[in-house]
Amino acid sequence: MDNDSLITFFVLSGINETKSQRFAIFSVTLLCYCVILLVNISVIVTIILDKNRHEPMYILLCTFCMNGLYGTTGFYPKFLWDLLSPVHVIPYAGCFVQALVMYSFACSDLSILAVMAYDRYLAICRPLQYHAIMSKQKLFHLVCFSWLTPFCIMAVNIFLASRLQLCSSYIRRLFCVNWIIVQLACSSAETTINSIIAYITIIIYAFHGFFIIGSYMHLIKTCVNSVENRAKFMQTCVPHLTSLITFLVTILFDVMNMRFGSKDLPQTLQNFLAIEFLLIPPIMNPIIYGFKLTKIRNKILGFIYLKIK
């Protein structure tokens, strides 16, 4: 029997714990989403309108902010609607689409961070060859890699999950998560291939992390004995490292809670751990880069000053 004939929608039961503070949570969530839109769009528009900022580092930052908008759009509008709705359901197909957006957003963030680490390595360790290596064509290929590869990998995971016969439609989360959908399968024997592909995906992105760590170990060695390189490192690499640490911490909390977390934890705490990566990095990243990168900061402040005048 096809899955579609058994389950036509999923119930997002994680939101039931927020009934008593629903309007307060709605107000705070709407404010957070507006801030995310404002700070990310400000950086994106600043980079696009200023032709002097059409350099690899700024284009990658623009890509980073666009990815933040992509991921948060997959969560906040639906969550805000659910807070005002008496029924918290999502269509069967819509659930898998949301899971695809959430996972591809997180994986793309790590891919973009890896490309940014490579860019900083070339700029500081191989400055004379930087423009020859980081050509417009290569930059285009790297941006496509950082977006399309995670999307395709996660599409395979989601497709395999969609083929499972499910025995429950209740998801104890605020949004759809592929791993939890797999756990709803009627038979654990059917999920073997899902687990294998999931672990392969984890290994692929673990290598992304090792690449970033290796790049920064080399960068630190290069910058130790050079005042000029140390200045470059502080100006352009510190924001990147801050973004990386923020991303890894928020994702780690979510993954550890989902895989090994106790069911005795209050649902409110589980909800917060689940949405950290959709709240903290999308707000912090553009603010960190906007204030640390002098050219972007001055441009944004210039726009604000002209508006005030």
GICOR-V263594 format. One record per residue. N is the residue number from 1. SS is DSSP state (H for helix, E for strand, L for the rest). PHI is phi in whole degrees, 0 to 359 (NA if undefined). NEAR is the number of other ideal C-beta (glycine too) atoms within 10 Angstrom. Layout:
N/SS/PHI/NEAR
N/SS/PHI/NEAR
This chain:
1/L/NA/6
2/L/289/7
3/H/300/15
4/H/298/10
5/H/281/7
6/H/264/13
7/L/233/15
8/L/251/12
9/E/205/14
10/E/246/25
11/E/256/16
12/E/270/23
13/H/280/15
14/H/296/21
15/H/279/21
16/H/297/11
17/H/286/16
18/H/257/19
19/H/301/10
20/H/290/8
21/H/245/13
22/H/302/14
23/H/287/10
24/H/294/11
25/H/294/18
26/H/300/17
27/H/296/12
28/H/294/11
29/H/296/18
30/H/298/14
31/H/298/10
32/H/298/18
33/H/294/21
34/H/296/11
35/H/296/15
36/H/301/24
37/H/298/16
38/H/296/12
39/H/290/21
40/H/289/24
41/H/294/14
42/H/300/19
43/H/293/26
44/H/298/19
45/H/296/15
46/H/301/23
47/H/290/24
48/H/294/13
49/H/284/10
50/L/264/14
51/H/296/7
52/H/291/9
53/H/263/18
54/L/277/12
55/L/247/16
56/H/309/23
57/H/299/19
58/H/284/20
59/H/295/19
60/H/294/24
61/H/296/28
62/H/299/20
63/H/298/22
64/H/299/26
65/H/292/25
66/H/299/18
67/H/295/25
68/H/298/27
69/H/294/16
70/H/300/16
71/H/293/23
72/H/290/23
73/H/293/15
74/L/286/21
75/L/243/23
76/H/298/22
77/H/302/11
78/H/293/19
79/H/294/21
80/H/297/15
81/H/296/11
82/H/297/21
83/H/296/21
84/H/262/9
85/L/255/12
86/L/286/6
87/L/243/8
88/L/248/20
89/E/235/15
90/E/220/20
91/E/304/12
92/H/307/17
93/H/293/12
94/H/298/14
95/H/296/25
96/H/290/20
97/H/296/14
98/H/297/22
99/H/299/24
100/H/297/21
101/H/297/21
102/H/299/21
103/H/289/24
104/H/293/26
105/H/298/24
106/H/295/23
107/H/292/23
108/H/295/25
109/H/303/25
110/H/292/21
111/H/296/25
112/H/295/27
113/H/298/24
114/H/294/22
115/H/294/22
116/H/294/26
117/H/295/23
118/H/296/18
119/H/298/23
120/H/292/22
121/H/298/20
122/H/295/18
123/H/295/20
124/H/263/21
125/H/270/16
126/L/225/13
127/H/297/12
128/H/289/6
129/H/258/10
130/H/304/15
131/H/291/13
132/H/288/10
133/H/281/11
134/L/271/20
135/L/284/11
136/H/299/11
137/H/294/8
138/H/293/12
139/H/298/17
140/H/300/11
141/H/297/11
142/H/292/22
143/H/295/19
144/H/298/10
145/H/299/15
146/H/290/24
147/H/259/19
148/H/284/13
149/H/298/15
150/H/301/25
151/H/298/15
152/H/291/10
153/H/298/19
154/H/289/22
155/H/297/14
156/H/296/12
157/H/300/21
158/H/292/21
159/H/299/12
160/H/296/19
161/H/292/26
162/H/291/18
163/L/273/12
164/L/283/19
165/L/272/14
166/E/259/18
167/L/250/11
168/L/208/13
169/L/243/18
170/E/261/12
171/E/246/22
172/L/278/18
173/L/216/20
174/L/274/25
175/L/210/25
176/L/283/26
177/L/232/20
178/H/302/23
179/H/298/17
180/H/289/17
181/H/297/23
182/H/299/19
183/H/292/16
184/L/276/18
185/E/298/19
186/L/294/13
187/L/233/10
188/H/291/10
189/H/295/7
190/H/286/14
191/H/265/19
192/H/302/10
193/H/295/11
194/H/298/20
195/H/294/13
196/H/298/11
197/H/295/16
198/H/297/17
199/H/290/10
200/H/297/12
201/H/299/18
202/H/299/11
203/H/297/9
204/H/303/15
205/H/278/17
206/H/293/11
207/H/295/11
208/H/302/19
209/H/297/14
210/H/296/11
211/H/296/16
212/H/296/22
213/H/298/12
214/H/298/12
215/H/298/21
216/H/284/18
217/H/296/10
218/H/292/14
219/H/298/22
220/H/297/13
221/H/299/10
222/H/290/17
223/H/275/19
224/L/302/10
225/L/260/8
226/L/228/12
227/H/295/8
228/H/296/10
229/H/292/19
230/H/295/15
231/H/295/11
232/H/298/18
233/H/298/21
234/H/295/12
235/H/284/12
236/H/247/19
237/H/266/23
238/H/300/12
239/H/301/21
240/H/296/27
241/H/297/17
242/H/298/15
243/H/297/22
244/H/297/21
245/H/297/10
246/H/300/18
247/H/299/20
248/H/296/16
249/H/295/14
250/H/293/20
251/H/292/18
252/H/299/12
253/H/300/16
254/H/294/20
255/H/296/16
256/H/297/11
257/H/292/17
258/H/289/16
259/H/274/8
260/H/236/7
261/L/294/16
262/L/283/7
263/L/287/7
264/L/279/5
265/L/297/11
266/L/305/9
267/H/300/17
268/H/298/13
269/H/293/12
270/H/298/21
271/H/296/19
272/H/295/14
273/H/298/18
274/H/287/22
275/H/256/22
276/H/306/17
277/H/288/25
278/H/261/26
279/H/243/19
280/H/287/15
281/H/300/27
282/H/298/27
283/H/274/20
284/H/290/18
285/H/302/27
286/H/295/27
287/H/291/15
288/H/300/18
289/H/291/23
290/H/297/21
291/H/270/13
292/H/275/17
293/L/276/19
294/H/304/9
295/H/297/15
296/H/289/21
297/H/300/14
298/H/296/11
299/H/293/21
300/H/295/18
301/H/297/12
302/H/296/12
303/H/299/14
304/H/298/11
305/H/297/9
306/H/293/8
307/H/295/7
308/H/296/6
309/L/295/5
